[in-house]
């Protein structure tokens, strides 16, 4: 039997994972989304392509459905490459696999761009924001591991684990900036360029095989640098630059590009609670490298990487949900439980042998717990948001034109081609003296 929204909230006592305050916020106020986008490739090519393609997406198709289909393509590509190289060392992956990865990356990129445009057209709410960025977080794990398998990074496990961790930390900090400034900031060289770099690399691998990435560039006293390692190191360097830039914006007060344009969006006050997400990430990184240096990754690289990949994913999805519901990030997130216990077991086992549990068994149990915890959180959060909004996730409950439909959007979104329009909207909004819902959320609920 279906429960009404107020009955549901009462029965669940603050919802499954959201408090009544968060549920009330989501139900009362529209999603206020601000973003600075428009990378080089988007500006000169892909925004036109995506806008044209969006015309053919039927209004009956929910944005989250597009997002999930895109994630499925990435999942299928990742499973395929890992099937042929579970240890990330194989140099005999069939050449159709990188071609499949190139196709899946292109389809994911296209659907990921279309879901936002579809959201403005048919349903734009916290559901779409959570599903979009949640699927992006999961895809970051899949794409990173797919690249690692093709480049045979299993032969350099430290570089492999660092590549995954830095990729996820960079993705996390892009949302931490939104947590503080209420703006998503994308650079002129960003995700679109990175994805097309991957597609180009996949095509080269299809033509020349994996041996192209083993071409030696430098070798001295046992130190060997291959073309594949150089690409990974360059990628890590770019990601570190992105992290440093986001730290300056979020913690050191550097103006966002939107603020530089004159649109002054209230920032979150830097209190002790603001730093909770940073504590969680720092703790998770520490556990990861302690377990790595004590040899847990040697037991099973795939299990180890998925364990920390999904732990980071849970943190990122939690942060996204906090951002859309004006909640607070808990310092001790449940995604830290398995890595914490695994680290304790690892340290004790190193001193006293398998005192608590065999390390390999502990690693497997930690992965199972992490996947269950992440899946449970996503499920419960979706239920809370769904009932708060009185909307469906994978279908449109109220068609466009209905008074309960949530099409359109509030906020200031720069895509590189609409600067004058957004600035005009800001001037109109700034001089508006009416108490519209958009103005109310801006003045009273962003700080």
Secondary structure in CASP SS format (residue, H / E / C, confidence):
PFRMAT SS
TARGET T0000
AUTHOR 0000-0000-0000
METHOD secondary structure of the structure
MODEL  1
X C 1.00
X C 1.00
X C 1.00
X C 1.00
X H 1.00
X H 1.00
X H 1.00
X H 1.00
X H 1.00
X H 1.00
X H 1.00
X H 1.00
X C 1.00
X C 1.00
X C 1.00
X C 1.00
X C 1.00
X C 1.00
X C 1.00
X H 1.00
X H 1.00
X H 1.00
X H 1.00
X H 1.00
X H 1.00
X H 1.00
X H 1.00
X H 1.00
X C 1.00
X C 1.00
X C 1.00
X E 1.00
X C 1.00
X C 1.00
X E 1.00
X E 1.00
X C 1.00
X C 1.00
X C 1.00
X H 1.00
X H 1.00
X H 1.00
X H 1.00
X H 1.00
X H 1.00
X H 1.00
X H 1.00
X H 1.00
X H 1.00
X H 1.00
X H 1.00
X H 1.00
X H 1.00
X H 1.00
X C 1.00
X C 1.00
X C 1.00
X C 1.00
X C 1.00
X C 1.00
X C 1.00
X C 1.00
X H 1.00
X H 1.00
X H 1.00
X H 1.00
X H 1.00
X H 1.00
X H 1.00
X H 1.00
X H 1.00
X H 1.00
X H 1.00
X H 1.00
X H 1.00
X H 1.00
X H 1.00
X H 1.00
X H 1.00
X H 1.00
X H 1.00
X H 1.00
X H 1.00
X H 1.00
X C 1.00
X C 1.00
X C 1.00
X C 1.00
X C 1.00
X C 1.00
X C 1.00
X C 1.00
X C 1.00
X C 1.00
X H 1.00
X H 1.00
X H 1.00
X H 1.00
X H 1.00
X H 1.00
X H 1.00
X H 1.00
X H 1.00
X H 1.00
X H 1.00
X H 1.00
X H 1.00
X H 1.00
X H 1.00
X H 1.00
X H 1.00
X H 1.00
X H 1.00
X H 1.00
X H 1.00
X H 1.00
X H 1.00
X H 1.00
X H 1.00
X H 1.00
X H 1.00
X H 1.00
X C 1.00
X C 1.00
X C 1.00
X H 1.00
X H 1.00
X H 1.00
X H 1.00
X H 1.00
X H 1.00
X H 1.00
X H 1.00
X H 1.00
X H 1.00
X H 1.00
X H 1.00
X H 1.00
X H 1.00
X H 1.00
X H 1.00
X H 1.00
X H 1.00
X H 1.00
X H 1.00
X H 1.00
X H 1.00
X H 1.00
X H 1.00
X H 1.00
X C 1.00
X C 1.00
X H 1.00
X H 1.00
X H 1.00
X C 1.00
X H 1.00
X H 1.00
X H 1.00
X H 1.00
X H 1.00
X H 1.00
X H 1.00
X H 1.00
X H 1.00
X H 1.00
X H 1.00
X H 1.00
X H 1.00
X H 1.00
X H 1.00
X H 1.00
X H 1.00
X H 1.00
X H 1.00
X H 1.00
X H 1.00
X H 1.00
X H 1.00
X H 1.00
X H 1.00
X C 1.00
X C 1.00
X E 1.00
X E 1.00
X C 1.00
X C 1.00
X C 1.00
X C 1.00
X C 1.00
X H 1.00
X H 1.00
X H 1.00
X H 1.00
X H 1.00
X H 1.00
X H 1.00
X H 1.00
X H 1.00
X H 1.00
X H 1.00
X H 1.00
X H 1.00
X H 1.00
X H 1.00
X H 1.00
X H 1.00
X H 1.00
X C 1.00
X H 1.00
X H 1.00
X H 1.00
X H 1.00
X H 1.00
X C 1.00
X E 1.00
X E 1.00
X E 1.00
X E 1.00
X E 1.00
X C 1.00
X C 1.00
X E 1.00
X E 1.00
X E 1.00
X E 1.00
X H 1.00
X H 1.00
X H 1.00
X H 1.00
X H 1.00
X H 1.00
X H 1.00
X H 1.00
X H 1.00
X H 1.00
X H 1.00
X H 1.00
X H 1.00
X H 1.00
X H 1.00
X H 1.00
X H 1.00
X H 1.00
X H 1.00
X H 1.00
X H 1.00
X H 1.00
X H 1.00
X H 1.00
X H 1.00
X C 1.00
X C 1.00
X C 1.00
X C 1.00
X C 1.00
X H 1.00
X H 1.00
X H 1.00
X H 1.00
X C 1.00
X C 1.00
X C 1.00
X C 1.00
X C 1.00
X C 1.00
X C 1.00
X C 1.00
X C 1.00
X C 1.00
X C 1.00
X H 1.00
X H 1.00
X H 1.00
X H 1.00
X H 1.00
X H 1.00
X H 1.00
X H 1.00
X H 1.00
X H 1.00
X H 1.00
X H 1.00
X H 1.00
X H 1.00
X H 1.00
X H 1.00
X H 1.00
X H 1.00
X H 1.00
X H 1.00
X H 1.00
X H 1.00
X C 1.00
X C 1.00
X H 1.00
X H 1.00
X H 1.00
X H 1.00
X C 1.00
X H 1.00
X H 1.00
X H 1.00
X H 1.00
X H 1.00
X H 1.00
X H 1.00
X H 1.00
X H 1.00
X H 1.00
X H 1.00
X H 1.00
X H 1.00
X H 1.00
X H 1.00
X H 1.00
X H 1.00
X H 1.00
X H 1.00
X H 1.00
X H 1.00
X H 1.00
X H 1.00
X H 1.00
X H 1.00
X C 1.00
X C 1.00
X C 1.00
X C 1.00
X C 1.00
X C 1.00
X C 1.00
X C 1.00
X C 1.00
X H 1.00
X H 1.00
X H 1.00
X H 1.00
X H 1.00
X H 1.00
X H 1.00
X H 1.00
X H 1.00
X H 1.00
X H 1.00
X H 1.00
X H 1.00
X H 1.00
X H 1.00
X H 1.00
X H 1.00
X H 1.00
X C 1.00
X C 1.00
X C 1.00
X C 1.00
X C 1.00
X C 1.00
X H 1.00
X H 1.00
X H 1.00
X H 1.00
X H 1.00
X H 1.00
X H 1.00
X H 1.00
X H 1.00
X H 1.00
X H 1.00
X H 1.00
X H 1.00
X H 1.00
X H 1.00
X H 1.00
X H 1.00
X H 1.00
X H 1.00
X H 1.00
X H 1.00
X H 1.00
X H 1.00
X H 1.00
X H 1.00
X H 1.00
X H 1.00
X H 1.00
X H 1.00
X H 1.00
X H 1.00
X C 1.00
X C 1.00
X C 1.00
X C 1.00
X C 1.00
X C 1.00
X C 1.00
X C 1.00
X C 1.00
X C 1.00
X C 1.00
X C 1.00
X C 1.00
X C 1.00
X C 1.00
X C 1.00
X C 1.00
X C 1.00
X C 1.00
X C 1.00
X E 1.00
X C 1.00
X C 1.00
X E 1.00
X E 1.00
X C 1.00
X C 1.00
X C 1.00
X C 1.00
X H 1.00
X H 1.00
X H 1.00
X H 1.00
X H 1.00
X H 1.00
X H 1.00
X H 1.00
X H 1.00
X H 1.00
X H 1.00
X H 1.00
X C 1.00
X C 1.00
X C 1.00
X C 1.00
X C 1.00
X C 1.00
X H 1.00
X H 1.00
X H 1.00
X H 1.00
X H 1.00
X H 1.00
X H 1.00
X H 1.00
X C 1.00
X C 1.00
X C 1.00
END
